[in-house]
Amino acid sequence: MTAPKTSFLARAVAVFGAASAAAAAVEGNRRPRASDLRTLGIDPESFPGAARR
């Protein structure tokens, strides 16, 4: 038996939450959490540092 698939609505809520958290982190000059970046399809290793001067 296969694992149940995530519903479209649950996935949309997860992506919206991750995008909101990542945007807040960048605006606060912090690095977004790796899990949020992965949810958005971004490789955390390739994401530049949030500290920009």
PDB file of all heavy atoms in Angstrom:
ATOM      1  N   MET A   1       0.832  -1.170   0.000  1.00  0.00           N
ATOM      2  CA  MET A   1       0.000   0.000   0.000  1.00  0.00           C
ATOM      3  C   MET A   1       0.887   1.247   0.000  1.00  0.00           C
ATOM      4  O   MET A   1       1.893   1.297   0.669  1.00  0.00           O
ATOM      5  CB  MET A   1      -0.885  -0.035   1.243  1.00  0.00           C
ATOM      6  CG  MET A   1      -1.911   1.034   1.259  1.00  0.00           C
ATOM      7  SD  MET A   1      -2.929   0.905   2.736  1.00  0.00           S
ATOM      8  CE  MET A   1      -4.448   0.464   1.976  1.00  0.00           C
ATOM      9  N   THR A   2       0.497   2.251  -0.752  1.00  0.00           N
ATOM     10  CA  THR A   2       1.288   3.474  -0.841  1.00  0.00           C
ATOM     11  C   THR A   2       0.800   4.495   0.176  1.00  0.00           C
ATOM     12  O   THR A   2      -0.333   4.443   0.640  1.00  0.00           O
ATOM     13  CB  THR A   2       1.196   4.085  -2.249  1.00  0.00           C
ATOM     14  OG1 THR A   2      -0.164   4.421  -2.510  1.00  0.00           O
ATOM     15  CG2 THR A   2       1.699   3.122  -3.308  1.00  0.00           C
ATOM     16  N   ALA A   3       1.666   5.427   0.498  1.00  0.00           N
ATOM     17  CA  ALA A   3       1.308   6.488   1.433  1.00  0.00           C
ATOM     18  C   ALA A   3       0.297   7.422   0.782  1.00  0.00           C
ATOM     19  O   ALA A   3       0.336   7.635  -0.432  1.00  0.00           O
ATOM     20  CB  ALA A   3       2.553   7.265   1.826  1.00  0.00           C
ATOM     21  N   PRO A   4      -0.623   7.963   1.570  1.00  0.00           N
ATOM     22  CA  PRO A   4      -1.612   8.876   0.977  1.00  0.00           C
ATOM     23  C   PRO A   4      -0.939  10.137   0.463  1.00  0.00           C
ATOM     24  O   PRO A   4       0.014  10.637   1.053  1.00  0.00           O
ATOM     25  CB  PRO A   4      -2.550   9.196   2.145  1.00  0.00           C
ATOM     26  CG  PRO A   4      -1.798   8.851   3.369  1.00  0.00           C
ATOM     27  CD  PRO A   4      -0.814   7.782   2.994  1.00  0.00           C
ATOM     28  N   LYS A   5      -1.452  10.647  -0.642  1.00  0.00           N
ATOM     29  CA  LYS A   5      -0.897  11.859  -1.230  1.00  0.00           C
ATOM     30  C   LYS A   5      -1.439  13.083  -0.513  1.00  0.00           C
ATOM     31  O   LYS A   5      -2.553  13.086  -0.017  1.00  0.00           O
ATOM     32  CB  LYS A   5      -1.253  11.928  -2.710  1.00  0.00           C
ATOM     33  CG  LYS A   5      -0.571  10.862  -3.519  1.00  0.00           C
ATOM     34  CD  LYS A   5      -0.743  11.102  -4.982  1.00  0.00           C
ATOM     35  CE  LYS A   5       0.035  10.053  -5.729  1.00  0.00           C
ATOM     36  NZ  LYS A   5       0.162  10.357  -7.117  1.00  0.00           N
ATOM     37  N   THR A   6      -0.618  14.111  -0.453  1.00  0.00           N
ATOM     38  CA  THR A   6      -1.029  15.356   0.165  1.00  0.00           C
ATOM     39  C   THR A   6      -2.048  16.038  -0.737  1.00  0.00           C
ATOM     40  O   THR A   6      -1.861  16.120  -1.947  1.00  0.00           O
ATOM     41  CB  THR A   6       0.188  16.277   0.357  1.00  0.00           C
ATOM     42  OG1 THR A   6       1.183  15.571   1.085  1.00  0.00           O
ATOM     43  CG2 THR A   6      -0.181  17.532   1.102  1.00  0.00           C
ATOM     44  N   SER A   7      -3.109  16.524  -0.146  1.00  0.00           N
ATOM     45  CA  SER A   7      -4.123  17.197  -0.940  1.00  0.00           C
ATOM     46  C   SER A   7      -3.584  18.513  -1.491  1.00  0.00           C
ATOM     47  O   SER A   7      -2.631  19.089  -0.964  1.00  0.00           O
ATOM     48  CB  SER A   7      -5.368  17.463  -0.100  1.00  0.00           C
ATOM     49  OG  SER A   7      -5.126  18.495   0.838  1.00  0.00           O
ATOM     50  N   PHE A   8      -4.221  18.970  -2.537  1.00  0.00           N
ATOM     51  CA  PHE A   8      -3.821  20.227  -3.153  1.00  0.00           C
ATOM     52  C   PHE A   8      -3.912  21.371  -2.157  1.00  0.00           C
ATOM     53  O   PHE A   8      -3.005  22.204  -2.060  1.00  0.00           O
ATOM     54  CB  PHE A   8      -4.701  20.520  -4.371  1.00  0.00           C
ATOM     55  CG  PHE A   8      -4.453  21.888  -4.946  1.00  0.00           C
ATOM     56  CD1 PHE A   8      -3.354  22.120  -5.752  1.00  0.00           C
ATOM     57  CD2 PHE A   8      -5.305  22.942  -4.670  1.00  0.00           C
ATOM     58  CE1 PHE A   8      -3.103  23.389  -6.269  1.00  0.00           C
ATOM     59  CE2 PHE A   8      -5.066  24.199  -5.179  1.00  0.00           C
ATOM     60  CZ  PHE A   8      -3.966  24.422  -5.986  1.00  0.00           C
ATOM     61  N   LEU A   9      -4.983  21.414  -1.387  1.00  0.00           N
ATOM     62  CA  LEU A   9      -5.178  22.496  -0.437  1.00  0.00           C
ATOM     63  C   LEU A   9      -4.101  22.478   0.649  1.00  0.00           C
ATOM     64  O   LEU A   9      -3.551  23.532   1.001  1.00  0.00           O
ATOM     65  CB  LEU A   9      -6.566  22.408   0.202  1.00  0.00           C
ATOM     66  CG  LEU A   9      -6.931  23.530   1.167  1.00  0.00           C
ATOM     67  CD1 LEU A   9      -6.830  24.887   0.481  1.00  0.00           C
ATOM     68  CD2 LEU A   9      -8.311  23.315   1.719  1.00  0.00           C
ATOM     69  N   ALA A  10      -3.763  21.304   1.162  1.00  0.00           N
ATOM     70  CA  ALA A  10      -2.725  21.208   2.195  1.00  0.00           C
ATOM     71  C   ALA A  10      -1.381  21.656   1.643  1.00  0.00           C
ATOM     72  O   ALA A  10      -0.614  22.348   2.321  1.00  0.00           O
ATOM     73  CB  ALA A  10      -2.639  19.783   2.725  1.00  0.00           C
ATOM     74  N   ARG A  11      -1.079  21.284   0.419  1.00  0.00           N
ATOM     75  CA  ARG A  11       0.184  21.685  -0.202  1.00  0.00           C
ATOM     76  C   ARG A  11       0.221  23.196  -0.425  1.00  0.00           C
ATOM     77  O   ARG A  11       1.237  23.851  -0.183  1.00  0.00           O
ATOM     78  CB  ARG A  11       0.355  20.932  -1.534  1.00  0.00           C
ATOM     79  CG  ARG A  11       1.592  21.279  -2.292  1.00  0.00           C
ATOM     80  CD  ARG A  11       2.820  20.709  -1.648  1.00  0.00           C
ATOM     81  NE  ARG A  11       3.979  21.071  -2.459  1.00  0.00           N
ATOM     82  CZ  ARG A  11       5.166  21.267  -1.972  1.00  0.00           C
ATOM     83  NH1 ARG A  11       5.410  21.066  -0.705  1.00  0.00           N
ATOM     84  NH2 ARG A  11       6.152  21.621  -2.751  1.00  0.00           N
ATOM     85  N   ALA A  12      -0.898  23.768  -0.862  1.00  0.00           N
ATOM     86  CA  ALA A  12      -0.965  25.209  -1.092  1.00  0.00           C
ATOM     87  C   ALA A  12      -0.750  25.978   0.213  1.00  0.00           C
ATOM     88  O   ALA A  12      -0.035  26.978   0.234  1.00  0.00           O
ATOM     89  CB  ALA A  12      -2.308  25.587  -1.712  1.00  0.00           C
ATOM     90  N   VAL A  13      -1.336  25.495   1.304  1.00  0.00           N
ATOM     91  CA  VAL A  13      -1.158  26.147   2.599  1.00  0.00           C
ATOM     92  C   VAL A  13       0.295  26.037   3.050  1.00  0.00           C
ATOM     93  O   VAL A  13       0.867  26.999   3.571  1.00  0.00           O
ATOM     94  CB  VAL A  13      -2.121  25.538   3.645  1.00  0.00           C
ATOM     95  CG1 VAL A  13      -1.778  26.005   5.048  1.00  0.00           C
ATOM     96  CG2 VAL A  13      -3.561  25.882   3.304  1.00  0.00           C
ATOM     97  N   ALA A  14       0.923  24.888   2.829  1.00  0.00           N
ATOM     98  CA  ALA A  14       2.324  24.698   3.214  1.00  0.00           C
ATOM     99  C   ALA A  14       3.238  25.634   2.422  1.00  0.00           C
ATOM    100  O   ALA A  14       4.157  26.247   2.987  1.00  0.00           O
ATOM    101  CB  ALA A  14       2.743  23.244   2.998  1.00  0.00           C
ATOM    102  N   VAL A  15       2.997  25.765   1.132  1.00  0.00           N
ATOM    103  CA  VAL A  15       3.814  26.638   0.292  1.00  0.00           C
ATOM    104  C   VAL A  15       3.616  28.104   0.700  1.00  0.00           C
ATOM    105  O   VAL A  15       4.590  28.861   0.804  1.00  0.00           O
ATOM    106  CB  VAL A  15       3.494  26.429  -1.207  1.00  0.00           C
ATOM    107  CG1 VAL A  15       4.128  27.511  -2.063  1.00  0.00           C
ATOM    108  CG2 VAL A  15       3.963  25.062  -1.646  1.00  0.00           C
ATOM    109  N   PHE A  16       2.385  28.501   0.949  1.00  0.00           N
ATOM    110  CA  PHE A  16       2.119  29.878   1.374  1.00  0.00           C
ATOM    111  C   PHE A  16       2.813  30.179   2.700  1.00  0.00           C
ATOM    112  O   PHE A  16       3.427  31.243   2.871  1.00  0.00           O
ATOM    113  CB  PHE A  16       0.610  30.118   1.498  1.00  0.00           C
ATOM    114  CG  PHE A  16       0.273  31.514   1.915  1.00  0.00           C
ATOM    115  CD1 PHE A  16       0.350  32.561   1.022  1.00  0.00           C
ATOM    116  CD2 PHE A  16      -0.099  31.782   3.218  1.00  0.00           C
ATOM    117  CE1 PHE A  16       0.057  33.860   1.402  1.00  0.00           C
ATOM    118  CE2 PHE A  16      -0.394  33.075   3.616  1.00  0.00           C
ATOM    119  CZ  PHE A  16      -0.324  34.114   2.707  1.00  0.00           C
ATOM    120  N   GLY A  17       2.747  29.255   3.637  1.00  0.00           N
ATOM    121  CA  GLY A  17       3.396  29.446   4.932  1.00  0.00           C
ATOM    122  C   GLY A  17       4.907  29.539   4.805  1.00  0.00           C
ATOM    123  O   GLY A  17       5.545  30.381   5.438  1.00  0.00           O
ATOM    124  N   ALA A  18       5.481  28.674   3.972  1.00  0.00           N
ATOM    125  CA  ALA A  18       6.935  28.686   3.773  1.00  0.00           C
ATOM    126  C   ALA A  18       7.370  29.978   3.088  1.00  0.00           C
ATOM    127  O   ALA A  18       8.400  30.564   3.445  1.00  0.00           O
ATOM    128  CB  ALA A  18       7.367  27.475   2.957  1.00  0.00           C
ATOM    129  N   ALA A  19       6.600  30.428   2.110  1.00  0.00           N
ATOM    130  CA  ALA A  19       6.940  31.673   1.413  1.00  0.00           C
ATOM    131  C   ALA A  19       6.872  32.861   2.363  1.00  0.00           C
ATOM    132  O   ALA A  19       7.742  33.738   2.347  1.00  0.00           O
ATOM    133  CB  ALA A  19       5.998  31.884   0.229  1.00  0.00           C
ATOM    134  N   SER A  20       5.867  32.881   3.214  1.00  0.00           N
ATOM    135  CA  SER A  20       5.720  33.961   4.178  1.00  0.00           C
ATOM    136  C   SER A  20       6.873  33.960   5.182  1.00  0.00           C
ATOM    137  O   SER A  20       7.449  35.018   5.486  1.00  0.00           O
ATOM    138  CB  SER A  20       4.384  33.808   4.909  1.00  0.00           C
ATOM    139  OG  SER A  20       4.225  34.801   5.875  1.00  0.00           O
ATOM    140  N   ALA A  21       7.225  32.792   5.685  1.00  0.00           N
ATOM    141  CA  ALA A  21       8.321  32.686   6.658  1.00  0.00           C
ATOM    142  C   ALA A  21       9.661  33.056   6.021  1.00  0.00           C
ATOM    143  O   ALA A  21      10.480  33.750   6.637  1.00  0.00           O
ATOM    144  CB  ALA A  21       8.381  31.272   7.231  1.00  0.00           C
ATOM    145  N   ALA A  22       9.889  32.616   4.796  1.00  0.00           N
ATOM    146  CA  ALA A  22      11.147  32.916   4.117  1.00  0.00           C
ATOM    147  C   ALA A  22      11.254  34.416   3.823  1.00  0.00           C
ATOM    148  O   ALA A  22      12.313  35.020   4.008  1.00  0.00           O
ATOM    149  CB  ALA A  22      11.269  32.113   2.829  1.00  0.00           C
ATOM    150  N   ALA A  23      10.155  35.023   3.395  1.00  0.00           N
ATOM    151  CA  ALA A  23      10.173  36.455   3.117  1.00  0.00           C
ATOM    152  C   ALA A  23      10.433  37.255   4.385  1.00  0.00           C
ATOM    153  O   ALA A  23      11.209  38.221   4.373  1.00  0.00           O
ATOM    154  CB  ALA A  23       8.847  36.881   2.485  1.00  0.00           C
ATOM    155  N   ALA A  24       9.822  36.854   5.482  1.00  0.00           N
ATOM    156  CA  ALA A  24      10.041  37.553   6.747  1.00  0.00           C
ATOM    157  C   ALA A  24      11.492  37.422   7.204  1.00  0.00           C
ATOM    158  O   ALA A  24      12.081  38.376   7.721  1.00  0.00           O
ATOM    159  CB  ALA A  24       9.099  37.016   7.822  1.00  0.00           C
ATOM    160  N   ALA A  25      12.066  36.246   7.009  1.00  0.00           N
ATOM    161  CA  ALA A  25      13.464  36.039   7.398  1.00  0.00           C
ATOM    162  C   ALA A  25      14.389  36.931   6.578  1.00  0.00           C
ATOM    163  O   ALA A  25      15.287  37.583   7.125  1.00  0.00           O
ATOM    164  CB  ALA A  25      13.851  34.573   7.220  1.00  0.00           C
ATOM    165  N   VAL A  26      14.180  36.987   5.283  1.00  0.00           N
ATOM    166  CA  VAL A  26      15.040  37.807   4.425  1.00  0.00           C
ATOM    167  C   VAL A  26      14.873  39.285   4.761  1.00  0.00           C
ATOM    168  O   VAL A  26      15.860  40.024   4.840  1.00  0.00           O
ATOM    169  CB  VAL A  26      14.747  37.526   2.930  1.00  0.00           C
ATOM    170  CG1 VAL A  26      15.455  38.534   2.046  1.00  0.00           C
ATOM    171  CG2 VAL A  26      15.176  36.109   2.575  1.00  0.00           C
ATOM    172  N   GLU A  27      13.644  39.717   4.988  1.00  0.00           N
ATOM    173  CA  GLU A  27      13.429  41.120   5.353  1.00  0.00           C
ATOM    174  C   GLU A  27      14.067  41.460   6.689  1.00  0.00           C
ATOM    175  O   GLU A  27      14.469  42.599   6.913  1.00  0.00           O
ATOM    176  CB  GLU A  27      11.937  41.436   5.381  1.00  0.00           C
ATOM    177  CG  GLU A  27      11.347  41.580   4.003  1.00  0.00           C
ATOM    178  CD  GLU A  27       9.920  42.081   4.023  1.00  0.00           C
ATOM    179  OE1 GLU A  27       9.442  42.509   5.096  1.00  0.00           O
ATOM    180  OE2 GLU A  27       9.293  42.063   2.968  1.00  0.00           O
ATOM    181  N   GLY A  28      14.175  40.479   7.575  1.00  0.00           N
ATOM    182  CA  GLY A  28      14.803  40.692   8.867  1.00  0.00           C
ATOM    183  C   GLY A  28      16.297  40.420   8.854  1.00  0.00           C
ATOM    184  O   GLY A  28      16.909  40.259   9.905  1.00  0.00           O
ATOM    185  N   ASN A  29      16.872  40.315   7.647  1.00  0.00           N
ATOM    186  CA  ASN A  29      18.301  40.034   7.468  1.00  0.00           C
ATOM    187  C   ASN A  29      18.734  38.737   8.144  1.00  0.00           C
ATOM    188  O   ASN A  29      19.795  38.660   8.748  1.00  0.00           O
ATOM    189  CB  ASN A  29      19.158  41.201   7.968  1.00  0.00           C
ATOM    190  CG  ASN A  29      19.023  42.412   7.080  1.00  0.00           C
ATOM    191  OD1 ASN A  29      18.880  42.291   5.872  1.00  0.00           O
ATOM    192  ND2 ASN A  29      19.058  43.579   7.675  1.00  0.00           N
ATOM    193  N   ARG A  30      17.867  37.734   8.067  1.00  0.00           N
ATOM    194  CA  ARG A  30      18.188  36.401   8.580  1.00  0.00           C
ATOM    195  C   ARG A  30      18.089  35.405   7.438  1.00  0.00           C
ATOM    196  O   ARG A  30      17.444  35.664   6.416  1.00  0.00           O
ATOM    197  CB  ARG A  30      17.198  35.994   9.678  1.00  0.00           C
ATOM    198  CG  ARG A  30      17.220  36.880  10.888  1.00  0.00           C
ATOM    199  CD  ARG A  30      16.266  36.397  11.963  1.00  0.00           C
ATOM    200  NE  ARG A  30      14.947  36.023  11.470  1.00  0.00           N
ATOM    201  CZ  ARG A  30      13.922  36.843  11.300  1.00  0.00           C
ATOM    202  NH1 ARG A  30      14.063  38.139  11.552  1.00  0.00           N
ATOM    203  NH2 ARG A  30      12.752  36.402  10.873  1.00  0.00           N
ATOM    204  N   ARG A  31      18.708  34.277   7.627  1.00  0.00           N
ATOM    205  CA  ARG A  31      18.641  33.217   6.624  1.00  0.00           C
ATOM    206  C   ARG A  31      17.359  32.413   6.855  1.00  0.00           C
ATOM    207  O   ARG A  31      17.079  32.016   7.985  1.00  0.00           O
ATOM    208  CB  ARG A  31      19.855  32.311   6.764  1.00  0.00           C
ATOM    209  CG  ARG A  31      19.910  31.217   5.731  1.00  0.00           C
ATOM    210  CD  ARG A  31      21.213  30.443   5.847  1.00  0.00           C
ATOM    211  NE  ARG A  31      21.195  29.296   4.983  1.00  0.00           N
ATOM    212  CZ  ARG A  31      21.462  29.325   3.683  1.00  0.00           C
ATOM    213  NH1 ARG A  31      21.774  30.467   3.130  1.00  0.00           N
ATOM    214  NH2 ARG A  31      21.421  28.244   2.961  1.00  0.00           N
ATOM    215  N   PRO A  32      16.575  32.165   5.812  1.00  0.00           N
ATOM    216  CA  PRO A  32      15.366  31.348   5.968  1.00  0.00           C
ATOM    217  C   PRO A  32      15.720  29.926   6.399  1.00  0.00           C
ATOM    218  O   PRO A  32      16.810  29.433   6.123  1.00  0.00           O
ATOM    219  CB  PRO A  32      14.754  31.333   4.565  1.00  0.00           C
ATOM    220  CG  PRO A  32      15.358  32.490   3.860  1.00  0.00           C
ATOM    221  CD  PRO A  32      16.715  32.678   4.447  1.00  0.00           C
ATOM    222  N   ARG A  33      14.789  29.275   7.086  1.00  0.00           N
ATOM    223  CA  ARG A  33      15.004  27.883   7.495  1.00  0.00           C
ATOM    224  C   ARG A  33      15.124  27.002   6.261  1.00  0.00           C
ATOM    225  O   ARG A  33      14.459  27.223   5.237  1.00  0.00           O
ATOM    226  CB  ARG A  33      13.838  27.382   8.339  1.00  0.00           C
ATOM    227  CG  ARG A  33      13.735  28.078   9.674  1.00  0.00           C
ATOM    228  CD  ARG A  33      12.677  27.472  10.538  1.00  0.00           C
ATOM    229  NE  ARG A  33      11.483  27.111   9.773  1.00  0.00           N
ATOM    230  CZ  ARG A  33      10.254  27.137  10.241  1.00  0.00           C
ATOM    231  NH1 ARG A  33      10.035  27.513  11.472  1.00  0.00           N
ATOM    232  NH2 ARG A  33       9.236  26.799   9.497  1.00  0.00           N
ATOM    233  N   ALA A  34      15.974  26.003   6.363  1.00  0.00           N
ATOM    234  CA  ALA A  34      16.202  25.084   5.245  1.00  0.00           C
ATOM    235  C   ALA A  34      14.909  24.378   4.853  1.00  0.00           C
ATOM    236  O   ALA A  34      14.639  24.165   3.669  1.00  0.00           O
ATOM    237  CB  ALA A  34      17.282  24.070   5.602  1.00  0.00           C
ATOM    238  N   SER A  35      14.094  24.031   5.825  1.00  0.00           N
ATOM    239  CA  SER A  35      12.838  23.333   5.512  1.00  0.00           C
ATOM    240  C   SER A  35      11.901  24.225   4.699  1.00  0.00           C
ATOM    241  O   SER A  35      11.202  23.741   3.798  1.00  0.00           O
ATOM    242  CB  SER A  35      12.153  22.856   6.791  1.00  0.00           C
ATOM    243  OG  SER A  35      11.836  23.958   7.626  1.00  0.00           O
ATOM    244  N   ASP A  36      11.872  25.530   5.004  1.00  0.00           N
ATOM    245  CA  ASP A  36      11.038  26.449   4.220  1.00  0.00           C
ATOM    246  C   ASP A  36      11.552  26.551   2.789  1.00  0.00           C
ATOM    247  O   ASP A  36      10.769  26.550   1.836  1.00  0.00           O
ATOM    248  CB  ASP A  36      11.005  27.834   4.863  1.00  0.00           C
ATOM    249  CG  ASP A  36      10.208  27.862   6.155  1.00  0.00           C
ATOM    250  OD1 ASP A  36       9.300  27.022   6.317  1.00  0.00           O
ATOM    251  OD2 ASP A  36      10.501  28.722   7.000  1.00  0.00           O
ATOM    252  N   LEU A  37      12.865  26.633   2.633  1.00  0.00           N
ATOM    253  CA  LEU A  37      13.435  26.710   1.286  1.00  0.00           C
ATOM    254  C   LEU A  37      13.136  25.438   0.495  1.00  0.00           C
ATOM    255  O   LEU A  37      12.775  25.503  -0.685  1.00  0.00           O
ATOM    256  CB  LEU A  37      14.946  26.957   1.363  1.00  0.00           C
ATOM    257  CG  LEU A  37      15.354  28.322   1.919  1.00  0.00           C
ATOM    258  CD1 LEU A  37      16.862  28.389   2.084  1.00  0.00           C
ATOM    259  CD2 LEU A  37      14.851  29.444   1.026  1.00  0.00           C
ATOM    260  N   ARG A  38      13.263  24.282   1.142  1.00  0.00           N
ATOM    261  CA  ARG A  38      12.970  23.020   0.452  1.00  0.00           C
ATOM    262  C   ARG A  38      11.506  22.947   0.023  1.00  0.00           C
ATOM    263  O   ARG A  38      11.195  22.478  -1.067  1.00  0.00           O
ATOM    264  CB  ARG A  38      13.315  21.823   1.337  1.00  0.00           C
ATOM    265  CG  ARG A  38      14.771  21.471   1.288  1.00  0.00           C
ATOM    266  CD  ARG A  38      15.043  20.133   1.980  1.00  0.00           C
ATOM    267  NE  ARG A  38      16.222  20.275   2.786  1.00  0.00           N
ATOM    268  CZ  ARG A  38      16.255  20.549   4.082  1.00  0.00           C
ATOM    269  NH1 ARG A  38      15.159  20.648   4.774  1.00  0.00           N
ATOM    270  NH2 ARG A  38      17.394  20.695   4.711  1.00  0.00           N
ATOM    271  N   THR A  39      10.605  23.422   0.879  1.00  0.00           N
ATOM    272  CA  THR A  39       9.175  23.438   0.541  1.00  0.00           C
ATOM    273  C   THR A  39       8.927  24.279  -0.703  1.00  0.00           C
ATOM    274  O   THR A  39       8.071  23.949  -1.527  1.00  0.00           O
ATOM    275  CB  THR A  39       8.350  23.990   1.722  1.00  0.00           C
ATOM    276  OG1 THR A  39       8.530  23.127   2.849  1.00  0.00           O
ATOM    277  CG2 THR A  39       6.871  24.064   1.380  1.00  0.00           C
ATOM    278  N   LEU A  40       9.707  25.337  -0.854  1.00  0.00           N
ATOM    279  CA  LEU A  40       9.566  26.220  -2.009  1.00  0.00           C
ATOM    280  C   LEU A  40      10.337  25.715  -3.234  1.00  0.00           C
ATOM    281  O   LEU A  40      10.311  26.349  -4.280  1.00  0.00           O
ATOM    282  CB  LEU A  40      10.046  27.625  -1.650  1.00  0.00           C
ATOM    283  CG  LEU A  40       9.225  28.314  -0.560  1.00  0.00           C
ATOM    284  CD1 LEU A  40       9.909  29.586  -0.117  1.00  0.00           C
ATOM    285  CD2 LEU A  40       7.819  28.581  -1.043  1.00  0.00           C
ATOM    286  N   GLY A  41      11.037  24.588  -3.082  1.00  0.00           N
ATOM    287  CA  GLY A  41      11.784  24.024  -4.205  1.00  0.00           C
ATOM    288  C   GLY A  41      13.143  24.673  -4.396  1.00  0.00           C
ATOM    289  O   GLY A  41      13.704  24.631  -5.492  1.00  0.00           O
ATOM    290  N   ILE A  42      13.669  25.295  -3.347  1.00  0.00           N
ATOM    291  CA  ILE A  42      14.967  25.967  -3.412  1.00  0.00           C
ATOM    292  C   ILE A  42      15.983  25.139  -2.641  1.00  0.00           C
ATOM    293  O   ILE A  42      15.723  24.734  -1.507  1.00  0.00           O
ATOM    294  CB  ILE A  42      14.885  27.386  -2.803  1.00  0.00           C
ATOM    295  CG1 ILE A  42      13.860  28.230  -3.562  1.00  0.00           C
ATOM    296  CG2 ILE A  42      16.251  28.060  -2.784  1.00  0.00           C
ATOM    297  CD1 ILE A  42      13.521  29.544  -2.900  1.00  0.00           C
ATOM    298  N   ASP A  43      17.131  24.904  -3.247  1.00  0.00           N
ATOM    299  CA  ASP A  43      18.201  24.169  -2.581  1.00  0.00           C
ATOM    300  C   ASP A  43      18.812  25.075  -1.510  1.00  0.00           C
ATOM    301  O   ASP A  43      19.357  26.127  -1.839  1.00  0.00           O
ATOM    302  CB  ASP A  43      19.262  23.753  -3.597  1.00  0.00           C
ATOM    303  CG  ASP A  43      20.421  23.010  -2.977  1.00  0.00           C
ATOM    304  OD1 ASP A  43      20.270  22.483  -1.846  1.00  0.00           O
ATOM    305  OD2 ASP A  43      21.480  22.930  -3.628  1.00  0.00           O
ATOM    306  N   PRO A  44      18.719  24.680  -0.230  1.00  0.00           N
ATOM    307  CA  PRO A  44      19.257  25.543   0.833  1.00  0.00           C
ATOM    308  C   PRO A  44      20.747  25.831   0.690  1.00  0.00           C
ATOM    309  O   PRO A  44      21.212  26.900   1.100  1.00  0.00           O
ATOM    310  CB  PRO A  44      19.000  24.736   2.115  1.00  0.00           C
ATOM    311  CG  PRO A  44      17.907  23.796   1.774  1.00  0.00           C
ATOM    312  CD  PRO A  44      18.067  23.497   0.312  1.00  0.00           C
ATOM    313  N   GLU A  45      21.501  24.929   0.102  1.00  0.00           N
ATOM    314  CA  GLU A  45      22.937  25.142  -0.071  1.00  0.00           C
ATOM    315  C   GLU A  45      23.233  26.227  -1.101  1.00  0.00           C
ATOM    316  O   GLU A  45      24.275  26.867  -1.043  1.00  0.00           O
ATOM    317  CB  GLU A  45      23.621  23.842  -0.485  1.00  0.00           C
ATOM    318  CG  GLU A  45      23.523  22.745   0.566  1.00  0.00           C
ATOM    319  CD  GLU A  45      24.217  23.136   1.865  1.00  0.00           C
ATOM    320  OE1 GLU A  45      25.310  23.721   1.796  1.00  0.00           O
ATOM    321  OE2 GLU A  45      23.648  22.852   2.925  1.00  0.00           O
ATOM    322  N   SER A  46      22.328  26.441  -2.051  1.00  0.00           N
ATOM    323  CA  SER A  46      22.573  27.432  -3.094  1.00  0.00           C
ATOM    324  C   SER A  46      21.964  28.790  -2.768  1.00  0.00           C
ATOM    325  O   SER A  46      22.173  29.753  -3.509  1.00  0.00           O
ATOM    326  CB  SER A  46      22.028  26.930  -4.434  1.00  0.00           C
ATOM    327  OG  SER A  46      20.617  26.849  -4.389  1.00  0.00           O
ATOM    328  N   PHE A  47      21.220  28.864  -1.660  1.00  0.00           N
ATOM    329  CA  PHE A  47      20.593  30.137  -1.290  1.00  0.00           C
ATOM    330  C   PHE A  47      21.656  31.062  -0.706  1.00  0.00           C
ATOM    331  O   PHE A  47      22.367  30.686   0.218  1.00  0.00           O
ATOM    332  CB  PHE A  47      19.478  29.911  -0.282  1.00  0.00           C
ATOM    333  CG  PHE A  47      18.608  31.114  -0.063  1.00  0.00           C
ATOM    334  CD1 PHE A  47      17.586  31.401  -0.946  1.00  0.00           C
ATOM    335  CD2 PHE A  47      18.819  31.962   0.996  1.00  0.00           C
ATOM    336  CE1 PHE A  47      16.778  32.514  -0.760  1.00  0.00           C
ATOM    337  CE2 PHE A  47      18.030  33.077   1.197  1.00  0.00           C
ATOM    338  CZ  PHE A  47      17.009  33.345   0.316  1.00  0.00           C
ATOM    339  N   PRO A  48      21.743  32.274  -1.220  1.00  0.00           N
ATOM    340  CA  PRO A  48      22.767  33.189  -0.690  1.00  0.00           C
ATOM    341  C   PRO A  48      22.430  33.615   0.726  1.00  0.00           C
ATOM    342  O   PRO A  48      21.288  33.557   1.163  1.00  0.00           O
ATOM    343  CB  PRO A  48      22.699  34.381  -1.640  1.00  0.00           C
ATOM    344  CG  PRO A  48      21.342  34.336  -2.236  1.00  0.00           C
ATOM    345  CD  PRO A  48      20.945  32.873  -2.264  1.00  0.00           C
ATOM    346  N   GLY A  49      23.429  34.078   1.437  1.00  0.00           N
ATOM    347  CA  GLY A  49      23.231  34.579   2.792  1.00  0.00           C
ATOM    348  C   GLY A  49      22.303  35.775   2.776  1.00  0.00           C
ATOM    349  O   GLY A  49      22.261  36.528   1.804  1.00  0.00           O
ATOM    350  N   ALA A  50      21.568  35.965   3.831  1.00  0.00           N
ATOM    351  CA  ALA A  50      20.611  37.060   3.877  1.00  0.00           C
ATOM    352  C   ALA A  50      21.261  38.380   4.270  1.00  0.00           C
ATOM    353  O   ALA A  50      20.666  39.431   4.081  1.00  0.00           O
ATOM    354  CB  ALA A  50      19.492  36.717   4.861  1.00  0.00           C
ATOM    355  N   ALA A  51      22.467  38.327   4.791  1.00  0.00           N
ATOM    356  CA  ALA A  51      23.135  39.564   5.202  1.00  0.00           C
ATOM    357  C   ALA A  51      23.698  40.283   3.988  1.00  0.00           C
ATOM    358  O   ALA A  51      24.695  39.876   3.411  1.00  0.00           O
ATOM    359  CB  ALA A  51      24.248  39.244   6.201  1.00  0.00           C
ATOM    360  N   ARG A  52      23.004  41.337   3.582  1.00  0.00           N
ATOM    361  CA  ARG A  52      23.446  42.119   2.416  1.00  0.00           C
ATOM    362  C   ARG A  52      23.762  43.523   2.890  1.00  0.00           C
ATOM    363  O   ARG A  52      22.972  44.142   3.577  1.00  0.00           O
ATOM    364  CB  ARG A  52      22.337  42.170   1.366  1.00  0.00           C
ATOM    365  CG  ARG A  52      22.038  40.808   0.840  1.00  0.00           C
ATOM    366  CD  ARG A  52      20.903  40.843  -0.120  1.00  0.00           C
ATOM    367  NE  ARG A  52      20.449  39.475  -0.308  1.00  0.00           N
ATOM    368  CZ  ARG A  52      19.463  39.137  -1.053  1.00  0.00           C
ATOM    369  NH1 ARG A  52      18.782  40.024  -1.688  1.00  0.00           N
ATOM    370  NH2 ARG A  52      19.125  37.870  -1.168  1.00  0.00           N
ATOM    371  N   ARG A  53      24.885  44.010   2.503  1.00  0.00           N
ATOM    372  CA  ARG A  53      25.287  45.351   2.949  1.00  0.00           C
ATOM    373  C   ARG A  53      25.646  46.208   1.778  1.00  0.00           C
ATOM    374  O   ARG A  53      26.052  45.879   0.791  1.00  0.00           O
ATOM    375  CB  ARG A  53      26.461  45.241   3.900  1.00  0.00           C
ATOM    376  CG  ARG A  53      26.013  44.417   5.069  1.00  0.00           C
ATOM    377  CD  ARG A  53      27.060  44.357   6.142  1.00  0.00           C
ATOM    378  NE  ARG A  53      26.645  43.278   6.997  1.00  0.00           N
ATOM    379  CZ  ARG A  53      26.544  43.398   8.295  1.00  0.00           C
ATOM    380  NH1 ARG A  53      26.851  44.500   8.870  1.00  0.00           N
ATOM    381  NH2 ARG A  53      26.168  42.395   9.020  1.00  0.00           N
TER     382      ARG A  53
END
